[in-house]
Amino acid sequence: MSERRYAAHVGLSRGAIQKAKSAGRLVLFADGSIDAAASDARRTATTDPAKQRQDSGDAKMKPVPDAALSAVGDTLRENGLAAPITGGGTTFLQAKTANEVLKAQERRLRLQKMKNELIDRPRAIALVFQLAREERDAWVTWPARVAALMAAELDIDPRRMQTVLEAQVRAHLAELAEIRPGFR
C-alpha cells in the first residue's frame, strides 16, 4: 500500500505516515510499500493509548464548533495561559488544559456553594429591586414632609414650596428610571 493510501486508511496525514515510516513504526514490504495489517498492529502496540484515535470506521471526525474553540481560548486567557492565535487551530494540549481548568473552576464553585459563600442571583436581584423601590417611595413622600418646615424658614407659601419640591424630585426620579444597569 502506498503512503497516500495508508494515510487515508488510518485517517492521518501523509506527513505523519512519513514520520512513522522513518521512525520504524511501520512494516514495509521489500519494494518499500506498506504492509497495512502489520503496520496497524505495530502502530497500536507502540502508540500511547491516550494519544490513539478512536476507531470510527469510515465515518469522518466531526468538526469542532467555533464556539467551543473560542470558549477554550477564553478559558485559557482568563487563567493567564497561552491561547491559540485567532484563525489558528487549538491543540489537543490546549483543549485538555482548558478542560482541566474548567473542571477546577467547577469544583471551586461547588465548594463555595457548599460553604454558602455564593448568593442566589434571582434573590439578590429581587432584594436590590425592593431596596430601590423603598428608596424611590421615600423620595416621593419627602416633599410633603419637609415643605412646611422649609417654607417657614424661607417665609414663603408652603403649598408652592411643596409643588416645586415634588416637581424637582419627580424629574430626578424620572432621570434615574432611564438608567438601565446591564445584568449579565
N, C-alpha and C positions, 0 to 999 in steps of 0.2 A: 504494500500500500504506500502511496506517495505521502510526503509530509503534508501536503494540502488536504488530501482525502482523510488522513488520520486526524488532522486538526479539526476537520468538520465532524468526524466520527466522535471525538471526545469533547467537542464544544470549546476548544481552546484556540488561541491564535497560532498562526504558523510560526511566529517568533518563539512562542512558548514551547512548541514542539521542537524547534531547532535547539533551544537551550537544553531541553530534556535529552535530546539526542547527543549533544556534545558532553553532557554530564554523565552519560552512560545509563540513563534511566529507561531507555527504550531497547527492545530486542530487534536487531536488524538481520535481514537475510544477507546472503553473500553478495547479492547485486546492490545492496545499500537501501533496499526498500524496507519498510517497517512491517514486522510481524505483529498485527493488531492484537490478537488474543494474548500472546506472551507479553507484549508491551503493556497492555491493560493490567495484567496481573502484577508485573513488576512495578508499575506506577502506583498501584493500590498498596502494595507492600511497602514502598519506600516513601510514600507521601504521608505527612502528618494528618491524622483523621480530622482535626479541626479545620484543616485547610482544603479538604476534599470537597468537591462539588457533589451535591446530592444528585442521584440518578433520576433524571426527569424524563427519560425516554427520548423521543424525538421532539418533545414539546420545548419550545424556546423559553428562556427565562423571561419573566415579566419585567418590564422596565420599572424602575423605582420612580414614583411620582415626584415632581419638582418640589411639592410642598414638604415631602418627607426629607428631601435633601436640604432644603432651606432650614428646616427645623433642626437638623443635625448641625448645620453651620451656626445657627443661632445659639444652640446649647453650648457648642464648643467656645464661641466668642464670649458668651456670658460668664464662662468659667475661666477665661484667660488662656484658652488653648488655641492652637493654630487651626483655623477653619479653612476649608477648601476655597481656592480662588474662584471668584464668580465666573461661571461659564465652564469651570473645570469639574472634574468628577470628584466624588467623595470616595476616599479609600476605605477599604474594609476596616483598617485600624481606626480611622477617624470615626466611622459609624459605630464601631464597638465601644470606643471611648465615650462617645456621646450617649450611647445606651447605658453604660455603667454610671455616667454622671447623672442621667435621668433617674436611674434606679436609686442612687444615693439620695437625690433630692426627694424622691417619693418616700423613702424610708424616714428622712428627716421630718417631712411634713406629717407622716403618720405618727411619729414620736411626739411632735409638738401638739398634735390633736389629742393624743392620749394624756399629755400633761396639761391639757386645757389652756395652751398658750395661743391657740388660734381663735379667731372670732367668727361668728356666723354672719356672713356678709348680708343676707337679707334682713336679719335682725338689726345689724348696725345701720343699714340704710333707713330702716323704719324708725330707729331711735333718733337719728340725725334729722329726719323729716319732722318727727314730733317736736324736737327741740326747736327747729326753725319755725314751726307753726306757733309754738308758745311765745317765741321771741317776737314774731310778727304781731300776734294778738296784744302783747304788752305794749308795743309801739302804737298800735291803733287806738288803745284806750288812754295813752299818755296825755294827749292834748286836753281831754276832758278833766283829767286830774290836776293839771298844773296851770291851765289857762287862767283861772280865777286868781291864783297866787301871783302869777306874772303880771296880770292886768292891774292888780292892786299896787304892786311895786312900781309899775310904769305909769300908773294913774291914767289908764285907757279903758275903753269898753271891754268887759270880759267876753261878751259874745263874739265881738270882732276878733279878739285875740285867739279864741278857740277855733274860729273859722280859718284864720291864717295858719295856725299851727297844724290843724288837721290837713289842710291842703298841702303843706310842705311835707308832712310825714307820709301822706299817701303818694305823693310824687316820688319821694325817695324809695318807698317800698315797691313802687311800680318799676323803678330802675333796677332794683335788686332782683325782682322777679324775672327780668330779662336775662340775667346771668344764669347760664346752664352749665354746671360743672359736669365734666365728662367722666362717667363711671366706666371703668374698664372691666 
